[in-house]
Amino acid sequence: MSNNVFTLDALRQEVERQYSPVTVTLADGTDVTLRNLLRLDRKDRDKVMESLKQLEDTDSITDGDVDSVVDAAFTVLELVAEKGGKKLVAELEGDIPLTMKVLETWMAASQPGEATRSEG
């Protein structure tokens, strides 16, 4: 008998741990959940990827590019938020370093991680 038998529930739990969302708590206590890139539907994932391409070379942006970079970051955050994305963006408005930090935190969490063996 093979030991390679898994239940969907066990695999689902492993996937939930590996691709867990990032939660950002706003000033009013509202939690905004930012879904992992791989958990988005194809349409939203394509839009996020397009916006992320605009953010790839932020080290050499000019003053004229800042608004488009910030808009791209806001687009990503709105798309990956389960709900409350517009509220998150409104709270970040005007704070470019904080916006980029939230985005970087989400991006780091969205990187495919090393698979862990299921317990149970």
Biopython code that builds the backbone (N, CA, C, O; Angstrom):
import numpy as np
from Bio.PDB.StructureBuilder import StructureBuilder

atoms = [
    (1, "MET", "N", (0.836, -1.187, 0.000)),
    (1, "MET", "CA", (0.000, 0.000, 0.000)),
    (1, "MET", "C", (0.882, 1.251, 0.000)),
    (1, "MET", "O", (1.897, 1.300, 0.694)),
    (2, "SER", "N", (0.502, 2.227, -0.754)),
    (2, "SER", "CA", (1.289, 3.444, -0.922)),
    (2, "SER", "C", (1.051, 4.432, 0.220)),
    (2, "SER", "O", (-0.065, 4.556, 0.725)),
    (3, "ASN", "N", (2.111, 5.130, 0.618)),
    (3, "ASN", "CA", (1.989, 6.189, 1.622)),
    (3, "ASN", "C", (1.711, 7.535, 0.991)),
    (3, "ASN", "O", (1.664, 8.543, 1.695)),
    (4, "ASN", "N", (1.527, 7.579, -0.304)),
    (4, "ASN", "CA", (1.284, 8.824, -1.022)),
    (4, "ASN", "C", (-0.199, 9.113, -1.158)),
    (4, "ASN", "O", (-0.672, 9.474, -2.236)),
    (5, "VAL", "N", (-0.930, 8.955, -0.067)),
    (5, "VAL", "CA", (-2.361, 9.229, -0.063)),
    (5, "VAL", "C", (-2.589, 10.495, 0.750)),
    (5, "VAL", "O", (-2.175, 10.590, 1.905)),
    (6, "PHE", "N", (-3.247, 11.455, 0.134)),
    (6, "PHE", "CA", (-3.517, 12.726, 0.781)),
    (6, "PHE", "C", (-5.007, 13.014, 0.710)),
    (6, "PHE", "O", (-5.693, 12.565, -0.209)),
    (7, "THR", "N", (-5.488, 13.744, 1.658)),
    (7, "THR", "CA", (-6.871, 14.206, 1.567)),
    (7, "THR", "C", (-6.865, 15.610, 0.999)),
    (7, "THR", "O", (-5.910, 16.361, 1.195)),
    (8, "LEU", "N", (-7.912, 15.960, 0.308)),
    (8, "LEU", "CA", (-8.013, 17.323, -0.211)),
    (8, "LEU", "C", (-8.004, 18.336, 0.922)),
    (8, "LEU", "O", (-7.437, 19.419, 0.776)),
    (9, "ASP", "N", (-8.618, 18.003, 2.044)),
    (9, "ASP", "CA", (-8.622, 18.926, 3.188)),
    (9, "ASP", "C", (-7.207, 19.193, 3.691)),
    (9, "ASP", "O", (-6.865, 20.335, 3.997)),
    (10, "ALA", "N", (-6.385, 18.152, 3.778)),
    (10, "ALA", "CA", (-5.004, 18.336, 4.236)),
    (10, "ALA", "C", (-4.218, 19.178, 3.242)),
    (10, "ALA", "O", (-3.464, 20.067, 3.637)),
    (11, "LEU", "N", (-4.391, 18.901, 1.954)),
    (11, "LEU", "CA", (-3.703, 19.698, 0.933)),
    (11, "LEU", "C", (-4.207, 21.132, 0.930)),
    (11, "LEU", "O", (-3.423, 22.066, 0.768)),
    (12, "ARG", "N", (-5.503, 21.312, 1.108)),
    (12, "ARG", "CA", (-6.088, 22.661, 1.159)),
    (12, "ARG", "C", (-5.497, 23.462, 2.326)),
    (12, "ARG", "O", (-5.187, 24.643, 2.172)),
    (13, "GLN", "N", (-5.342, 22.827, 3.482)),
    (13, "GLN", "CA", (-4.746, 23.500, 4.634)),
    (13, "GLN", "C", (-3.304, 23.899, 4.360)),
    (13, "GLN", "O", (-2.866, 24.986, 4.734)),
    (14, "GLU", "N", (-2.572, 23.005, 3.701)),
    (14, "GLU", "CA", (-1.188, 23.311, 3.353)),
    (14, "GLU", "C", (-1.114, 24.496, 2.392)),
    (14, "GLU", "O", (-0.275, 25.382, 2.553)),
    (15, "VAL", "N", (-1.992, 24.505, 1.398)),
    (15, "VAL", "CA", (-2.037, 25.607, 0.433)),
    (15, "VAL", "C", (-2.413, 26.907, 1.139)),
    (15, "VAL", "O", (-1.843, 27.957, 0.842)),
    (16, "GLU", "N", (-3.354, 26.850, 2.057)),
    (16, "GLU", "CA", (-3.759, 28.050, 2.801)),
    (16, "GLU", "C", (-2.581, 28.625, 3.580)),
    (16, "GLU", "O", (-2.402, 29.842, 3.627)),
    (17, "ARG", "N", (-1.784, 27.760, 4.188)),
    (17, "ARG", "CA", (-0.598, 28.236, 4.929)),
    (17, "ARG", "C", (0.429, 28.829, 3.977)),
    (17, "ARG", "O", (0.997, 29.888, 4.245)),
    (18, "GLN", "N", (0.665, 28.144, 2.865)),
    (18, "GLN", "CA", (1.705, 28.563, 1.932)),
    (18, "GLN", "C", (1.339, 29.845, 1.186)),
    (18, "GLN", "O", (2.207, 30.668, 0.895)),
    (19, "TYR", "N", (0.056, 30.011, 0.880)),
    (19, "TYR", "CA", (-0.375, 31.162, 0.094)),
    (19, "TYR", "C", (-1.307, 32.061, 0.895)),
    (19, "TYR", "O", (-2.270, 32.616, 0.366)),
    (20, "SER", "N", (-1.003, 32.191, 2.171)),
    (20, "SER", "CA", (-1.867, 32.987, 3.036)),
    (20, "SER", "C", (-1.801, 34.473, 2.653)),
    (20, "SER", "O", (-0.779, 34.954, 2.162)),
    (21, "PRO", "N", (-2.895, 35.179, 2.884)),
    (21, "PRO", "CA", (-2.940, 36.596, 2.522)),
    (21, "PRO", "C", (-2.199, 37.470, 3.535)),
    (21, "PRO", "O", (-1.828, 37.016, 4.617)),
    (22, "VAL", "N", (-1.997, 38.712, 3.164)),
    (22, "VAL", "CA", (-1.442, 39.736, 4.046)),
    (22, "VAL", "C", (-2.622, 40.572, 4.543)),
    (22, "VAL", "O", (-3.476, 40.976, 3.754)),
    (23, "THR", "N", (-2.667, 40.826, 5.828)),
    (23, "THR", "CA", (-3.734, 41.647, 6.379)),
    (23, "THR", "C", (-3.149, 42.962, 6.868)),
    (23, "THR", "O", (-2.177, 42.977, 7.623)),
    (24, "VAL", "N", (-3.748, 44.065, 6.432)),
    (24, "VAL", "CA", (-3.327, 45.409, 6.837)),
    (24, "VAL", "C", (-4.455, 45.998, 7.672)),
    (24, "VAL", "O", (-5.600, 46.053, 7.224)),
    (25, "THR", "N", (-4.135, 46.434, 8.876)),
    (25, "THR", "CA", (-5.127, 47.057, 9.744)),
    (25, "THR", "C", (-5.044, 48.567, 9.571)),
    (25, "THR", "O", (-3.987, 49.168, 9.763)),
    (26, "LEU", "N", (-6.163, 49.169, 9.208)),
    (26, "LEU", "CA", (-6.229, 50.610, 8.990)),
    (26, "LEU", "C", (-6.387, 51.343, 10.314)),
    (26, "LEU", "O", (-6.615, 50.725, 11.354)),
    (27, "ALA", "N", (-6.264, 52.661, 10.268)),
    (27, "ALA", "CA", (-6.328, 53.490, 11.479)),
    (27, "ALA", "C", (-7.631, 53.305, 12.248)),
    (27, "ALA", "O", (-7.645, 53.411, 13.475)),
    (28, "ASP", "N", (-8.732, 53.028, 11.536)),
    (28, "ASP", "CA", (-10.025, 52.869, 12.209)),
    (28, "ASP", "C", (-10.266, 51.438, 12.693)),
    (28, "ASP", "O", (-11.354, 51.122, 13.175)),
    (29, "GLY", "N", (-9.251, 50.566, 12.565)),
    (29, "GLY", "CA", (-9.376, 49.192, 13.024)),
    (29, "GLY", "C", (-9.866, 48.223, 11.961)),
    (29, "GLY", "O", (-9.909, 47.017, 12.201)),
    (30, "THR", "N", (-10.236, 48.727, 10.790)),
    (30, "THR", "CA", (-10.681, 47.872, 9.694)),
    (30, "THR", "C", (-9.507, 47.054, 9.162)),
    (30, "THR", "O", (-8.422, 47.592, 8.938)),
    (31, "ASP", "N", (-9.723, 45.764, 8.964)),
    (31, "ASP", "CA", (-8.706, 44.908, 8.354)),
    (31, "ASP", "C", (-8.961, 44.798, 6.861)),
    (31, "ASP", "O", (-10.082, 44.524, 6.431)),
    (32, "VAL", "N", (-7.924, 45.010, 6.081)),
    (32, "VAL", "CA", (-7.984, 44.825, 4.632)),
    (32, "VAL", "C", (-7.084, 43.641, 4.305)),
    (32, "VAL", "O", (-5.888, 43.656, 4.599)),
    (33, "THR", "N", (-7.665, 42.625, 3.698)),
    (33, "THR", "CA", (-6.938, 41.412, 3.351)),
    (33, "THR", "C", (-6.456, 41.499, 1.910)),
    (33, "THR", "O", (-7.249, 41.671, 0.983)),
    (34, "LEU", "N", (-5.137, 41.376, 1.736)),
    (34, "LEU", "CA", (-4.519, 41.412, 0.414)),
    (34, "LEU", "C", (-4.223, 39.974, 0.001)),
    (34, "LEU", "O", (-3.360, 39.311, 0.577)),
    (35, "ARG", "N", (-4.954, 39.510, -1.007)),
    (35, "ARG", "CA", (-4.844, 38.125, -1.464)),
    (35, "ARG", "C", (-3.521, 37.871, -2.178)),
    (35, "ARG", "O", (-2.963, 38.762, -2.818)),
    (36, "ASN", "N", (-3.039, 36.661, -2.058)),
    (36, "ASN", "CA", (-1.848, 36.223, -2.765)),
    (36, "ASN", "C", (-2.101, 36.305, -4.268)),
    (36, "ASN", "O", (-3.208, 36.030, -4.730)),
    (37, "LEU", "N", (-1.098, 36.675, -5.015)),
    (37, "LEU", "CA", (-1.216, 36.814, -6.466)),
    (37, "LEU", "C", (-1.804, 35.565, -7.116)),
    (37, "LEU", "O", (-2.630, 35.670, -8.023)),
    (38, "LEU", "N", (-1.391, 34.405, -6.669)),
    (38, "LEU", "CA", (-1.867, 33.162, -7.264)),
    (38, "LEU", "C", (-3.314, 32.843, -6.893)),
    (38, "LEU", "O", (-3.907, 31.927, -7.463)),
    (39, "ARG", "N", (-3.882, 33.576, -5.961)),
    (39, "ARG", "CA", (-5.272, 33.381, -5.550)),
    (39, "ARG", "C", (-6.241, 34.291, -6.311)),
    (39, "ARG", "O", (-7.453, 34.206, -6.116)),
    (40, "LEU", "N", (-5.718, 35.150, -7.166)),
    (40, "LEU", "CA", (-6.560, 36.048, -7.944)),
    (40, "LEU", "C", (-7.092, 35.325, -9.174)),
    (40, "LEU", "O", (-6.481, 34.376, -9.665)),
    (41, "ASP", "N", (-8.246, 35.789, -9.665)),
    (41, "ASP", "CA", (-8.713, 35.226, -10.926)),
    (41, "ASP", "C", (-7.814, 35.759, -12.047)),
    (41, "ASP", "O", (-7.073, 36.725, -11.859)),
    (42, "ARG", "N", (-7.891, 35.125, -13.190)),
    (42, "ARG", "CA", (-6.959, 35.439, -14.286)),
    (42, "ARG", "C", (-7.031, 36.902, -14.712)),
    (42, "ARG", "O", (-5.998, 37.528, -14.951)),
    (43, "LYS", "N", (-8.233, 37.449, -14.808)),
    (43, "LYS", "CA", (-8.400, 38.841, -15.248)),
    (43, "LYS", "C", (-7.687, 39.800, -14.292)),
    (43, "LYS", "O", (-6.942, 40.676, -14.731)),
    (44, "ASP", "N", (-7.916, 39.633, -12.985)),
    (44, "ASP", "CA", (-7.264, 40.506, -12.009)),
    (44, "ASP", "C", (-5.763, 40.261, -11.963)),
    (44, "ASP", "O", (-4.978, 41.202, -11.844)),
    (45, "ARG", "N", (-5.366, 38.994, -12.058)),
    (45, "ARG", "CA", (-3.935, 38.664, -12.043)),
    (45, "ARG", "C", (-3.216, 39.314, -13.220)),
    (45, "ARG", "O", (-2.110, 39.830, -13.059)),
    (46, "ASP", "N", (-3.832, 39.294, -14.404)),
    (46, "ASP", "CA", (-3.230, 39.940, -15.575)),
    (46, "ASP", "C", (-3.095, 41.448, -15.366)),
    (46, "ASP", "O", (-2.075, 42.037, -15.723)),
    (47, "LYS", "N", (-4.121, 42.072, -14.790)),
    (47, "LYS", "CA", (-4.065, 43.517, -14.517)),
    (47, "LYS", "C", (-2.983, 43.835, -13.495)),
    (47, "LYS", "O", (-2.263, 44.825, -13.632)),
    (48, "VAL", "N", (-2.868, 42.991, -12.466)),
    (48, "VAL", "CA", (-1.833, 43.198, -11.449)),
    (48, "VAL", "C", (-0.454, 43.063, -12.082)),
    (48, "VAL", "O", (0.430, 43.878, -11.818)),
    (49, "MET", "N", (-0.263, 42.048, -12.910)),
    (49, "MET", "CA", (1.036, 41.849, -13.551)),
    (49, "MET", "C", (1.397, 43.032, -14.441)),
    (49, "MET", "O", (2.552, 43.458, -14.481)),
    (50, "GLU", "N", (0.419, 43.555, -15.144)),
    (50, "GLU", "CA", (0.650, 44.725, -15.994)),
    (50, "GLU", "C", (1.074, 45.928, -15.147)),
    (50, "GLU", "O", (1.995, 46.656, -15.517)),
    (51, "SER", "N", (0.409, 46.133, -14.025)),
    (51, "SER", "CA", (0.759, 47.247, -13.140)),
    (51, "SER", "C", (2.126, 47.039, -12.499)),
    (51, "SER", "O", (2.882, 47.995, -12.326)),
    (52, "LEU", "N", (2.449, 45.795, -12.145)),
    (52, "LEU", "CA", (3.753, 45.521, -11.536)),
    (52, "LEU", "C", (4.896, 45.791, -12.507)),
    (52, "LEU", "O", (5.983, 46.193, -12.091)),
    (53, "LYS", "N", (4.657, 45.572, -13.797)),
    (53, "LYS", "CA", (5.682, 45.871, -14.798)),
    (53, "LYS", "C", (6.031, 47.355, -14.785)),
    (53, "LYS", "O", (7.182, 47.729, -15.011)),
    (54, "GLN", "N", (5.039, 48.198, -14.521)),
    (54, "GLN", "CA", (5.275, 49.644, -14.447)),
    (54, "GLN", "C", (6.123, 50.000, -13.233)),
    (54, "GLN", "O", (6.758, 51.054, -13.205)),
    (55, "LEU", "N", (6.136, 49.131, -12.236)),
    (55, "LEU", "CA", (6.861, 49.399, -11.000)),
    (55, "LEU", "C", (8.266, 48.807, -10.973)),
    (55, "LEU", "O", (9.024, 49.055, -10.035)),
    (56, "GLU", "N", (8.616, 48.033, -11.984)),
    (56, "GLU", "CA", (9.880, 47.306, -11.966)),
    (56, "GLU", "C", (11.109, 48.195, -11.850)),
    (56, "GLU", "O", (12.053, 47.838, -11.145)),
    (57, "ASP", "N", (11.125, 49.326, -12.511)),
    (57, "ASP", "CA", (12.326, 50.161, -12.535)),
    (57, "ASP", "C", (12.088, 51.473, -11.795)),
    (57, "ASP", "O", (12.244, 52.549, -12.371)),
    (58, "THR", "N", (11.714, 51.385, -10.531)),
    (58, "THR", "CA", (11.413, 52.600, -9.769)),
    (58, "THR", "C", (12.662, 53.360, -9.330)),
    (58, "THR", "O", (12.551, 54.495, -8.866)),
    (59, "ASP", "N", (13.845, 52.765, -9.465)),
    (59, "ASP", "CA", (15.070, 53.461, -9.068)),
    (59, "ASP", "C", (15.432, 54.595, -10.017)),
    (59, "ASP", "O", (16.122, 55.534, -9.620)),
    (60, "SER", "N", (14.978, 54.524, -11.257)),
    (60, "SER", "CA", (15.351, 55.535, -12.241)),
    (60, "SER", "C", (14.161, 56.369, -12.705)),
    (60, "SER", "O", (14.153, 56.866, -13.831)),
    (61, "ILE", "N", (13.158, 56.524, -11.847)),
    (61, "ILE", "CA", (11.986, 57.303, -12.255)),
    (61, "ILE", "C", (12.280, 58.792, -12.161)),
    (61, "ILE", "O", (13.079, 59.238, -11.338)),
    (62, "THR", "N", (11.625, 59.533, -13.006)),
    (62, "THR", "CA", (11.741, 60.987, -12.976)),
    (62, "THR", "C", (10.535, 61.544, -12.231)),
    (62, "THR", "O", (9.594, 60.815, -11.918)),
    (63, "ASP", "N", (10.573, 62.831, -11.955)),
    (63, "ASP", "CA", (9.455, 63.464, -11.253)),
    (63, "ASP", "C", (8.142, 63.262, -11.998)),
    (63, "ASP", "O", (7.091, 63.106, -11.378)),
    (64, "GLY", "N", (8.200, 63.265, -13.310)),
    (64, "GLY", "CA", (6.994, 63.085, -14.114)),
    (64, "GLY", "C", (6.426, 61.684, -14.034)),
    (64, "GLY", "O", (5.241, 61.475, -14.296)),
    (65, "ASP", "N", (7.278, 60.705, -13.669)),
    (65, "ASP", "CA", (6.846, 59.306, -13.583)),
    (65, "ASP", "C", (6.254, 58.941, -12.227)),
    (65, "ASP", "O", (5.605, 57.902, -12.102)),
    (66, "VAL", "N", (6.462, 59.767, -11.220)),
    (66, "VAL", "CA", (6.052, 59.422, -9.867)),
    (66, "VAL", "C", (4.553, 59.139, -9.798)),
    (66, "VAL", "O", (4.141, 58.148, -9.195)),
    (67, "ASP", "N", (3.747, 59.983, -10.398)),
    (67, "ASP", "CA", (2.301, 59.784, -10.335)),
    (67, "ASP", "C", (1.880, 58.474, -10.983)),
    (67, "ASP", "O", (1.004, 57.783, -10.464)),
    (68, "SER", "N", (2.494, 58.123, -12.112)),
    (68, "SER", "CA", (2.108, 56.876, -12.767)),
    (68, "SER", "C", (2.549, 55.664, -11.949)),
    (68, "SER", "O", (1.857, 54.646, -11.938)),
    (69, "VAL", "N", (3.684, 55.758, -11.267)),
    (69, "VAL", "CA", (4.159, 54.675, -10.411)),
    (69, "VAL", "C", (3.222, 54.507, -9.215)),
    (69, "VAL", "O", (2.854, 53.387, -8.860)),
    (70, "VAL", "N", (2.843, 55.614, -8.603)),
    (70, "VAL", "CA", (1.930, 55.560, -7.457)),
    (70, "VAL", "C", (0.571, 55.027, -7.894)),
    (70, "VAL", "O", (-0.035, 54.218, -7.191)),
    (71, "ASP", "N", (0.091, 55.474, -9.046)),
    (71, "ASP", "CA", (-1.189, 54.972, -9.564)),
    (71, "ASP", "C", (-1.129, 53.461, -9.802)),
    (71, "ASP", "O", (-2.088, 52.746, -9.514)),
    (72, "ALA", "N", (-0.010, 52.985, -10.323)),
    (72, "ALA", "CA", (0.149, 51.546, -10.552)),
    (72, "ALA", "C", (0.138, 50.787, -9.229)),
    (72, "ALA", "O", (-0.470, 49.721, -9.127)),
    (73, "ALA", "N", (0.807, 51.333, -8.218)),
    (73, "ALA", "CA", (0.816, 50.702, -6.894)),
    (73, "ALA", "C", (-0.593, 50.659, -6.318)),
    (73, "ALA", "O", (-1.010, 49.640, -5.766)),
    (74, "PHE", "N", (-1.327, 51.761, -6.444)),
    (74, "PHE", "CA", (-2.705, 51.801, -5.947)),
    (74, "PHE", "C", (-3.588, 50.800, -6.686)),
    (74, "PHE", "O", (-4.444, 50.158, -6.076)),
    (75, "THR", "N", (-3.386, 50.666, -7.994)),
    (75, "THR", "CA", (-4.157, 49.706, -8.783)),
    (75, "THR", "C", (-3.921, 48.291, -8.263)),
    (75, "THR", "O", (-4.867, 47.524, -8.088)),
    (76, "VAL", "N", (-2.672, 47.953, -8.020)),
    (76, "VAL", "CA", (-2.345, 46.621, -7.496)),
    (76, "VAL", "C", (-3.052, 46.398, -6.167)),
    (76, "VAL", "O", (-3.702, 45.371, -5.973)),
    (77, "LEU", "N", (-2.929, 47.352, -5.252)),
    (77, "LEU", "CA", (-3.518, 47.181, -3.920)),
    (77, "LEU", "C", (-5.034, 47.055, -3.989)),
    (77, "LEU", "O", (-5.622, 46.251, -3.265)),
    (78, "GLU", "N", (-5.669, 47.837, -4.849)),
    (78, "GLU", "CA", (-7.125, 47.733, -4.990)),
    (78, "GLU", "C", (-7.532, 46.382, -5.559)),
    (78, "GLU", "O", (-8.540, 45.816, -5.136)),
    (79, "LEU", "N", (-6.773, 45.858, -6.505)),
    (79, "LEU", "CA", (-7.119, 44.589, -7.134)),
    (79, "LEU", "C", (-6.897, 43.391, -6.219)),
    (79, "LEU", "O", (-7.677, 42.439, -6.252)),
    (80, "VAL", "N", (-5.851, 43.424, -5.409)),
    (80, "VAL", "CA", (-5.557, 42.267, -4.564)),
    (80, "VAL", "C", (-6.357, 42.274, -3.267)),
    (80, "VAL", "O", (-6.443, 41.247, -2.593)),
    (81, "ALA", "N", (-6.941, 43.411, -2.909)),
    (81, "ALA", "CA", (-7.748, 43.480, -1.686)),
    (81, "ALA", "C", (-9.057, 42.729, -1.877)),
    (81, "ALA", "O", (-9.741, 42.897, -2.887)),
    (82, "GLU", "N", (-9.398, 41.896, -0.894)),
    (82, "GLU", "CA", (-10.685, 41.192, -0.955)),
    (82, "GLU", "C", (-11.823, 42.196, -0.914)),
    (82, "GLU", "O", (-12.767, 42.116, -1.699)),
    (83, "LYS", "N", (-11.722, 43.136, 0.003)),
    (83, "LYS", "CA", (-12.634, 44.272, 0.090)),
    (83, "LYS", "C", (-11.901, 45.345, 0.875)),
    (83, "LYS", "O", (-10.983, 45.045, 1.637)),
    (84, "GLY", "N", (-12.299, 46.577, 0.693)),
    (84, "GLY", "CA", (-11.640, 47.662, 1.402)),
    (84, "GLY", "C", (-10.420, 48.223, 0.706)),
    (84, "GLY", "O", (-9.679, 49.010, 1.294)),
    (85, "GLY", "N", (-10.197, 47.829, -0.547)),
    (85, "GLY", "CA", (-9.026, 48.320, -1.268)),
    (85, "GLY", "C", (-9.032, 49.817, -1.458)),
    (85, "GLY", "O", (-8.000, 50.471, -1.309)),
    (86, "LYS", "N", (-10.190, 50.366, -1.786)),
    (86, "LYS", "CA", (-10.284, 51.821, -1.979)),
    (86, "LYS", "C", (-10.050, 52.557, -0.658)),
    (86, "LYS", "O", (-9.466, 53.640, -0.636)),
    (87, "LYS", "N", (-10.509, 51.963, 0.431)),
    (87, "LYS", "CA", (-10.302, 52.561, 1.752)),
    (87, "LYS", "C", (-8.815, 52.541, 2.121)),
    (87, "LYS", "O", (-8.299, 53.507, 2.682)),
    (88, "LEU", "N", (-8.142, 51.453, 1.808)),
    (88, "LEU", "CA", (-6.698, 51.351, 2.044)),
    (88, "LEU", "C", (-5.961, 52.408, 1.236)),
    (88, "LEU", "O", (-5.097, 53.107, 1.764)),
    (89, "VAL", "N", (-6.301, 52.526, -0.044)),
    (89, "VAL", "CA", (-5.653, 53.513, -0.914)),
    (89, "VAL", "C", (-5.910, 54.924, -0.401)),
    (89, "VAL", "O", (-5.009, 55.762, -0.421)),
    (90, "ALA", "N", (-7.125, 55.194, 0.055)),
    (90, "ALA", "CA", (-7.447, 56.526, 0.584)),
    (90, "ALA", "C", (-6.593, 56.838, 1.809)),
    (90, "ALA", "O", (-6.153, 57.973, 1.991)),
    (91, "GLU", "N", (-6.362, 55.838, 2.642)),
    (91, "GLU", "CA", (-5.542, 56.062, 3.834)),
    (91, "GLU", "C", (-4.063, 56.231, 3.483)),
    (91, "GLU", "O", (-3.336, 56.931, 4.188)),
    (92, "LEU", "N", (-3.617, 55.602, 2.409)),
    (92, "LEU", "CA", (-2.224, 55.716, 1.972)),
    (92, "LEU", "C", (-1.962, 56.980, 1.163)),
    (92, "LEU", "O", (-0.814, 57.403, 1.034)),
    (93, "GLU", "N", (-3.004, 57.582, 0.622)),
    (93, "GLU", "CA", (-2.885, 58.741, -0.269)),
    (93, "GLU", "C", (-1.896, 59.767, 0.275)),
    (93, "GLU", "O", (-2.009, 60.226, 1.412)),
    (94, "GLY", "N", (-0.939, 60.108, -0.555)),
    (94, "GLY", "CA", (0.028, 61.138, -0.176)),
    (94, "GLY", "C", (1.261, 60.620, 0.529)),
    (94, "GLY", "O", (2.220, 61.370, 0.710)),
    (95, "ASP", "N", (1.268, 59.355, 0.935)),
    (95, "ASP", "CA", (2.426, 58.789, 1.618)),
    (95, "ASP", "C", (3.049, 57.715, 0.720)),
    (95, "ASP", "O", (2.785, 56.522, 0.874)),
    (96, "ILE", "N", (3.874, 58.167, -0.213)),
    (96, "ILE", "CA", (4.454, 57.268, -1.207)),
    (96, "ILE", "C", (5.336, 56.195, -0.561)),
    (96, "ILE", "O", (5.212, 55.027, -0.929)),
    (97, "PRO", "N", (6.223, 56.536, 0.384)),
    (97, "PRO", "CA", (7.049, 55.482, 0.990)),
    (97, "PRO", "C", (6.204, 54.413, 1.709)),
    (97, "PRO", "O", (6.519, 53.226, 1.633)),
    (98, "LEU", "N", (5.155, 54.823, 2.391)),
    (98, "LEU", "CA", (4.296, 53.860, 3.071)),
    (98, "LEU", "C", (3.554, 52.985, 2.057)),
    (98, "LEU", "O", (3.413, 51.780, 2.262)),
    (99, "THR", "N", (3.085, 53.588, 0.972)),
    (99, "THR", "CA", (2.425, 52.841, -0.090)),
    (99, "THR", "C", (3.363, 51.775, -0.643)),
    (99, "THR", "O", (2.967, 50.622, -0.817)),
    (100, "MET", "N", (4.599, 52.160, -0.917)),
    (100, "MET", "CA", (5.561, 51.220, -1.476)),
    (100, "MET", "C", (5.913, 50.125, -0.460)),
    (100, "MET", "O", (6.161, 48.982, -0.845)),
    (101, "LYS", "N", (5.937, 50.465, 0.823)),
    (101, "LYS", "CA", (6.231, 49.465, 1.852)),
    (101, "LYS", "C", (5.110, 48.435, 1.945)),
    (101, "LYS", "O", (5.376, 47.239, 2.066)),
    (102, "VAL", "N", (3.858, 48.890, 1.889)),
    (102, "VAL", "CA", (2.726, 47.960, 1.901)),
    (102, "VAL", "C", (2.812, 47.047, 0.672)),
    (102, "VAL", "O", (2.620, 45.836, 0.777)),
    (103, "LEU", "N", (3.096, 47.629, -0.470)),
    (103, "LEU", "CA", (3.202, 46.857, -1.702)),
    (103, "LEU", "C", (4.349, 45.844, -1.624)),
    (103, "LEU", "O", (4.184, 44.690, -2.019)),
    (104, "GLU", "N", (5.503, 46.270, -1.120)),
    (104, "GLU", "CA", (6.651, 45.370, -0.974)),
    (104, "GLU", "C", (6.331, 44.217, -0.031)),
    (104, "GLU", "O", (6.718, 43.077, -0.286)),
    (105, "THR", "N", (5.624, 44.511, 1.061)),
    (105, "THR", "CA", (5.244, 43.477, 2.029)),
    (105, "THR", "C", (4.339, 42.449, 1.362)),
    (105, "THR", "O", (4.520, 41.244, 1.539)),
    (106, "TRP", "N", (3.360, 42.933, 0.590)),
    (106, "TRP", "CA", (2.462, 42.024, -0.127)),
    (106, "TRP", "C", (3.237, 41.201, -1.154)),
    (106, "TRP", "O", (3.021, 39.995, -1.274)),
    (107, "MET", "N", (4.136, 41.847, -1.893)),
    (107, "MET", "CA", (4.898, 41.153, -2.933)),
    (107, "MET", "C", (5.770, 40.058, -2.317)),
    (107, "MET", "O", (5.858, 38.960, -2.867)),
    (108, "ALA", "N", (6.411, 40.343, -1.187)),
    (108, "ALA", "CA", (7.251, 39.347, -0.524)),
    (108, "ALA", "C", (6.412, 38.148, -0.085)),
    (108, "ALA", "O", (6.845, 37.003, -0.213)),
    (109, "ALA", "N", (5.228, 38.411, 0.427)),
    (109, "ALA", "CA", (4.349, 37.329, 0.877)),
    (109, "ALA", "C", (3.772, 36.555, -0.300)),
    (109, "ALA", "O", (3.389, 35.396, -0.141)),
    (110, "SER", "N", (3.702, 37.165, -1.472)),
    (110, "SER", "CA", (3.125, 36.518, -2.650)),
    (110, "SER", "C", (4.132, 35.668, -3.416)),
    (110, "SER", "O", (3.761, 34.958, -4.351)),
    (111, "GLN", "N", (5.399, 35.735, -3.028)),
    (111, "GLN", "CA", (6.405, 34.919, -3.707)),
    (111, "GLN", "C", (6.122, 33.459, -3.410)),
    (111, "GLN", "O", (5.893, 33.093, -2.257)),
    (112, "PRO", "N", (6.136, 32.622, -4.437)),
    (112, "PRO", "CA", (5.915, 31.194, -4.175)),
    (112, "PRO", "C", (6.950, 30.689, -3.193)),
    (112, "PRO", "O", (8.153, 30.818, -3.420)),
    (113, "GLY", "N", (6.477, 30.114, -2.103)),
    (113, "GLY", "CA", (7.378, 29.615, -1.063)),
    (113, "GLY", "C", (7.738, 28.174, -1.300)),
    (113, "GLY", "O", (7.204, 27.516, -2.193)),
    (114, "GLU", "N", (8.645, 27.698, -0.491)),
    (114, "GLU", "CA", (9.035, 26.305, -0.571)),
    (114, "GLU", "C", (7.924, 25.476, 0.050)),
    (114, "GLU", "O", (7.458, 25.780, 1.148)),
    (115, "ALA", "N", (7.513, 24.462, -0.627)),
    (115, "ALA", "CA", (6.428, 23.617, -0.138)),
    (115, "ALA", "C", (6.865, 22.914, 1.132)),
    (115, "ALA", "O", (8.002, 22.454, 1.247)),
    (116, "THR", "N", (5.938, 22.835, 2.091)),
    (116, "THR", "CA", (6.204, 22.132, 3.327)),
    (116, "THR", "C", (5.403, 20.850, 3.335)),
    (116, "THR", "O", (4.324, 20.782, 2.747)),
    (117, "ARG", "N", (5.917, 19.848, 3.989)),
    (117, "ARG", "CA", (5.231, 18.561, 4.043)),
    (117, "ARG", "C", (4.013, 18.664, 4.945)),
    (117, "ARG", "O", (4.087, 19.249, 6.025)),
    (118, "SER", "N", (2.911, 18.108, 4.519)),
    (118, "SER", "CA", (1.666, 18.145, 5.269)),
    (118, "SER", "C", (1.794, 17.347, 6.558)),
    (118, "SER", "O", (2.346, 16.247, 6.574)),
    (119, "GLU", "N", (1.272, 17.924, 7.643)),
    (119, "GLU", "CA", (1.257, 17.221, 8.922)),
    (119, "GLU", "C", (-0.122, 16.644, 9.135)),
    (119, "GLU", "O", (-1.102, 17.387, 9.194)),
    (120, "GLY", "N", (-0.214, 15.386, 9.247)),
    (120, "GLY", "CA", (-1.524, 14.836, 9.564)),
    (120, "GLY", "C", (-1.965, 13.946, 8.535)),
    (120, "GLY", "O", (-3.056, 13.384, 8.631)),
]
sb = StructureBuilder()
sb.init_structure("model")
sb.init_model(0)
sb.init_chain("A")
sb.init_seg("    ")
for serial, (resi, resn, name, xyz) in enumerate(atoms, 1):
    if name == "N":
        sb.init_residue(resn, " ", resi, " ")
    sb.init_atom(name, np.array(xyz, "f"), 0.0, 1.0, " ", f" {name:<3s}", serial, name[0])
structure = sb.get_structure()
